[in-house]
Amino acid sequence: MPIKIPTDLPARAVLENEGVPVIDADHAIRQDIRPLRIAVLNLMPEKQKTETQLARVLGATPLQVEMTLLALTTHKPKTVSEQHMVDFYHPWTQVTDQKFDGLIVTGAPIEQLPFEGVTYWPELCRIFDWSRGNVHGLFNLCWGAQAALYHFYGIPKYQLAQKAFGVYDHHVLNIASELCRGLNDWLRIPVSRHTENHREDFAAHPNLEVLMESPDTGIALVYDRDLNHTHMFNHLEYDSYTLGNEYRRDVAKGDVIQVPAHYFPDNDPEQVPVNRWRAYAHILFGNWINMVYQSTPFDVTRIGEEA
């Protein structure tokens, strides 16, 4: 089944060129099924790139997915046009009366700030709390995962001596988990962060299961059985060139940054990187969509009743 996104969203042309099925509202309404409503709170500065990355993996599932882009009300992005936000994003306060099968909260390039030092932290906390009664499954990425764990459990993040940056080997710890079905025992995942979480801080919360970790960069994937939250600290959704673009951006700014590890052939930034994680991205997000589909109420008004 295809993903339903606005006709003029820039991601649409990219996805169609890649062969990802895309559907418009007129065609979607003819299909006698209830689409999964997935909201995306996109906190990344390059919003169009993140829209494309997430729509790509959500649209490769066998279900019809309706993606709704949400925006904060206390923070205006500086790296995307105001018109783009008006055309394609809904202020989250305008959908508080609606129910969603899933909500994805992205990362943000603010991870070195204390959570309370982020200007929109109070609003993000309100969104997390709102999701308890209005969202069936929450999928938090990178800083979004750290933020959710801190909000709900007080689990801290820790500054790294050097940025974790590159494509690293990860070990799947529970291949029987619904989220990990079909994944190899070991896989490579892009990593790009200045902070980390420590396993010992999860010991007091048996509902938090660590599903994947790297010997180099630590915990990668955590599932919350009680709240039906998925936390992914790394970036399977990244494009082939995302890490390279980040590296060249930082070099151009004069920042001290290492070449992303295990990314460029022969560690040479002049060579074209090889994508070794694309299939895993589709499997993980497809598994999450399937988990949501299998357990969400058919009557959307019943979402959040247990909470």
C-alpha positions as CSV (number, residue, x, y, z in Angstrom):
1,M,0.0,0.0,0.0
2,P,1.1,3.6,-0.6
3,I,1.7,6.5,1.8
4,K,-0.7,9.4,1.7
5,I,1.1,12.8,1.7
6,P,0.2,16.2,0.4
7,T,0.3,16.4,-3.4
8,D,2.8,19.4,-3.4
9,L,5.1,18.2,-0.6
10,P,8.6,18.2,-2.1
11,A,9.2,14.7,-0.8
12,R,6.6,13.4,-3.2
13,A,8.6,13.8,-6.4
14,V,11.7,12.2,-4.7
15,L,9.7,9.2,-3.6
16,E,8.0,8.7,-6.9
17,N,11.3,8.7,-8.7
18,E,12.5,6.0,-6.2
19,G,9.4,3.9,-6.9
20,V,7.9,4.4,-3.5
21,P,4.1,4.1,-3.8
22,V,2.4,7.5,-3.1
23,I,-1.3,8.1,-3.1
24,D,-3.5,11.3,-3.0
25,A,-6.6,11.9,-1.1
26,D,-9.0,11.2,-3.9
27,H,-7.5,7.7,-4.5
28,A,-7.1,6.9,-0.8
29,I,-10.8,7.4,-0.1
30,R,-11.7,4.8,-2.6
31,Q,-9.9,2.1,-0.7
32,D,-12.2,0.4,1.7
33,I,-9.7,0.4,4.6
34,R,-8.9,2.6,7.5
35,P,-5.4,4.1,6.9
36,L,-3.0,4.3,9.8
37,R,-2.7,7.9,10.9
38,I,1.0,8.6,11.7
39,A,1.9,12.1,12.9
40,V,5.5,13.4,12.7
41,L,6.8,16.1,15.0
42,N,9.8,17.2,12.9
43,L,12.3,19.0,15.0
44,M,15.2,18.8,12.5
45,P,16.4,22.0,10.8
46,E,16.5,20.5,7.3
47,K,12.8,19.6,7.4
48,Q,12.4,18.6,3.8
49,K,15.2,16.0,3.9
50,T,13.7,14.5,7.1
51,E,10.2,14.5,5.6
52,T,11.5,12.5,2.7
53,Q,13.5,10.1,4.8
54,L,10.6,9.2,7.0
55,A,8.0,9.1,4.2
56,R,10.3,6.7,2.3
57,V,10.4,4.1,5.1
58,L,6.7,4.6,6.1
59,G,5.6,4.2,2.5
60,A,7.3,0.9,2.0
61,T,4.9,-1.0,4.2
62,P,1.9,-3.1,3.0
63,L,-0.5,-0.8,4.8
64,Q,-2.0,2.6,3.8
65,V,-0.3,5.2,5.9
66,E,-1.5,8.8,6.3
67,M,1.3,11.1,7.4
68,T,0.5,14.3,9.2
69,L,3.3,16.8,9.8
70,L,3.2,18.6,13.2
71,A,5.0,21.8,14.2
72,L,5.7,23.5,17.6
73,T,4.0,26.7,18.4
74,T,6.7,28.2,20.6
75,H,9.6,27.8,18.1
76,K,9.8,29.0,14.5
77,P,12.4,27.2,12.4
78,K,15.0,29.4,10.7
79,T,16.2,26.9,8.0
80,V,12.9,26.4,6.1
81,S,10.6,28.9,4.5
82,E,7.6,30.1,6.5
83,Q,5.4,29.2,3.4
84,H,6.5,25.6,3.6
85,M,5.5,25.4,7.2
86,V,2.1,27.0,6.4
87,D,1.5,24.7,3.5
88,F,2.4,21.4,5.0
89,Y,2.6,21.6,8.8
90,H,-0.2,21.7,11.4
91,P,0.5,23.4,14.7
92,W,0.1,20.6,17.2
93,T,-2.3,22.6,19.2
94,Q,-4.7,22.4,16.3
95,V,-4.9,18.6,16.4
96,T,-5.1,18.0,20.2
97,D,-8.7,16.8,19.7
98,Q,-7.6,14.2,17.2
99,K,-6.3,10.6,17.6
100,F,-3.3,9.1,15.9
101,D,-2.2,5.5,15.6
102,G,1.5,6.6,15.8
103,L,3.6,9.6,16.5
104,I,7.2,10.0,15.4
105,V,9.3,12.6,17.3
106,T,12.6,13.3,15.5
107,G,15.9,14.3,16.9
108,A,17.2,17.9,17.0
109,P,20.7,19.5,16.9
110,I,20.4,20.7,20.5
111,E,21.6,17.6,22.4
112,Q,24.4,19.3,24.2
113,L,22.0,21.6,25.9
114,P,20.4,20.6,29.2
115,F,16.8,19.5,28.5
116,E,15.4,22.4,30.5
117,G,17.7,24.7,28.6
118,V,15.9,24.0,25.3
119,T,13.5,26.9,24.6
120,Y,10.6,24.6,23.6
121,W,11.1,22.0,26.3
122,P,7.9,22.9,28.2
123,E,5.9,22.5,25.0
124,L,7.5,19.2,24.1
125,C,6.6,17.9,27.5
126,R,3.0,18.9,26.9
127,I,3.1,17.0,23.6
128,F,4.5,13.9,25.3
129,D,1.8,14.1,27.9
130,W,-0.9,14.7,25.3
131,S,0.3,11.6,23.4
132,R,-0.5,9.4,26.3
133,G,-4.2,9.8,25.6
134,N,-4.2,10.5,21.9
135,V,-1.5,8.3,20.3
136,H,-1.3,4.5,20.3
137,G,2.4,4.1,19.6
138,L,5.3,6.6,20.0
139,F,8.5,6.3,18.0
140,N,11.3,8.6,19.2
141,L,14.5,9.2,17.3
142,C,17.9,10.3,18.6
143,W,17.5,13.4,20.8
144,G,13.7,12.8,20.7
145,A,14.4,9.4,22.3
146,Q,16.6,10.9,25.0
147,A,14.0,13.6,25.7
148,A,11.2,11.1,26.1
149,L,13.1,8.9,28.4
150,Y,14.1,11.9,30.5
151,H,10.5,13.2,30.6
152,F,8.9,10.0,31.5
153,Y,11.6,8.3,33.6
154,G,14.2,11.0,34.5
155,I,16.8,9.0,32.6
156,P,19.8,11.4,31.9
157,K,22.0,11.7,28.9
158,Y,25.8,12.0,29.1
159,Q,28.2,14.1,27.1
160,L,30.7,12.2,25.0
161,A,34.4,13.1,24.8
162,Q,34.2,12.9,21.1
163,K,31.1,12.9,18.8
164,A,29.9,9.4,17.8
165,F,30.0,9.8,14.1
166,G,30.0,7.1,11.4
167,V,28.5,3.8,10.5
168,Y,28.9,1.3,13.3
169,D,28.2,-2.4,13.9
170,H,25.2,-3.1,16.2
171,H,24.1,-6.4,17.9
172,V,20.5,-7.3,18.0
173,L,19.8,-8.7,21.5
174,N,16.4,-10.1,21.0
175,I,15.6,-11.4,17.5
176,A,12.2,-12.6,18.7
177,S,11.1,-9.0,19.4
178,E,8.4,-7.7,17.1
179,L,10.6,-4.7,16.3
180,C,13.6,-6.8,15.4
181,R,12.0,-9.6,13.3
182,G,13.9,-10.1,10.1
183,L,17.0,-8.2,11.1
184,N,20.4,-9.8,11.0
185,D,22.2,-10.6,14.3
186,W,24.6,-7.8,13.5
187,L,23.9,-4.8,11.3
188,R,25.5,-1.4,10.5
189,I,23.7,1.8,11.4
190,P,24.6,5.5,10.9
191,V,25.3,7.3,14.2
192,S,25.6,11.1,14.7
193,R,25.4,12.4,18.2
194,H,27.4,14.1,21.0
195,T,25.6,12.4,23.9
196,E,24.7,8.9,25.0
197,N,22.6,7.0,27.5
198,H,24.0,4.5,30.0
199,R,22.6,1.0,30.4
200,E,22.7,1.1,34.3
201,D,20.1,3.9,34.3
202,F,17.6,1.5,32.8
203,A,18.0,-1.1,35.5
204,A,15.3,0.4,37.7
205,H,12.8,0.1,34.9
206,P,12.2,-3.5,33.8
207,N,9.6,-2.3,31.3
208,L,12.4,-0.8,29.2
209,E,14.0,-3.5,27.1
210,V,17.3,-2.8,25.3
211,L,16.9,-4.5,22.0
212,M,20.1,-3.3,20.2
213,E,23.5,-2.0,21.1
214,S,26.9,-1.3,19.6
215,P,30.2,-2.2,21.2
216,D,31.4,1.2,20.0
217,T,28.5,3.6,20.6
218,G,26.4,1.9,23.2
219,I,22.6,1.5,23.4
220,A,20.8,1.9,20.1
221,L,17.2,0.6,20.4
222,V,14.9,0.4,23.5
223,Y,11.3,-0.7,23.7
224,D,8.9,0.5,26.5
225,R,6.4,-2.3,27.1
226,D,4.3,-0.2,29.5
227,L,3.8,2.9,27.3
228,N,4.3,1.3,23.9
229,H,7.2,3.6,23.1
230,T,10.1,2.8,20.8
231,H,13.3,4.7,21.3
232,M,16.0,4.7,18.6
233,F,19.1,6.7,19.3
234,N,20.7,6.2,15.8
235,H,19.7,6.8,12.2
236,L,18.6,4.0,10.0
237,E,16.4,6.5,8.2
238,Y,19.4,8.5,6.9
239,D,20.1,8.8,3.2
240,S,23.3,7.6,1.7
241,Y,24.9,11.1,1.8
242,T,23.5,12.4,5.1
243,L,26.7,11.8,7.1
244,G,28.9,13.1,4.3
245,N,26.8,16.3,4.1
246,E,27.1,16.7,7.9
247,Y,30.9,16.2,7.7
248,R,31.3,18.8,4.9
249,R,29.0,21.3,6.7
250,D,31.1,21.1,9.8
251,V,34.4,21.3,8.0
252,A,33.1,24.4,6.1
253,K,32.2,26.0,9.5
254,G,35.7,25.4,10.8
255,D,34.5,22.9,13.4
256,V,36.9,20.2,14.6
257,I,35.2,17.0,13.3
258,Q,36.6,13.6,12.4
259,V,35.8,11.8,9.2
260,P,32.8,9.6,9.8
261,A,34.0,6.1,10.7
262,H,33.4,3.2,8.4
263,Y,31.5,5.4,6.0
264,F,33.7,6.5,3.0
265,P,35.6,3.7,1.2
266,D,39.2,3.7,2.4
267,N,38.2,6.5,4.8
268,D,38.5,8.9,1.9
269,P,35.9,11.7,1.8
270,E,36.4,12.1,-2.0
271,Q,35.0,8.6,-2.5
272,V,31.3,7.8,-2.8
273,P,29.9,6.1,0.4
274,V,28.1,2.8,0.1
275,N,24.7,2.4,1.8
276,R,24.8,-0.7,3.9
277,W,21.7,0.0,6.1
278,R,18.8,0.8,3.7
279,A,17.2,-2.6,4.0
280,Y,17.4,-2.6,7.8
281,A,15.6,0.8,7.8
282,H,12.7,-0.6,5.9
283,I,12.5,-3.7,8.2
284,L,12.6,-1.7,11.4
285,F,10.0,0.9,10.4
286,G,7.9,-1.8,8.8
287,N,8.0,-3.8,12.0
288,W,6.9,-0.8,14.0
289,I,4.1,0.0,11.6
290,N,3.0,-3.7,11.8
291,M,3.1,-3.6,15.6
292,V,0.9,-0.5,15.6
293,Y,-1.5,-2.0,13.1
294,Q,-1.8,-5.2,15.0
295,S,-2.7,-3.6,18.3
296,T,-4.4,-0.2,17.6
297,P,-8.2,0.0,17.9
298,F,-10.1,0.0,14.6
299,D,-12.3,2.7,16.2
300,V,-9.8,5.6,16.4
301,T,-11.8,7.3,19.1
302,R,-10.8,4.4,21.5
303,I,-7.1,5.2,21.1
304,G,-5.7,6.2,24.5
305,E,-8.5,4.7,26.6
306,E,-6.1,2.6,28.6
307,A,-3.9,5.6,29.4
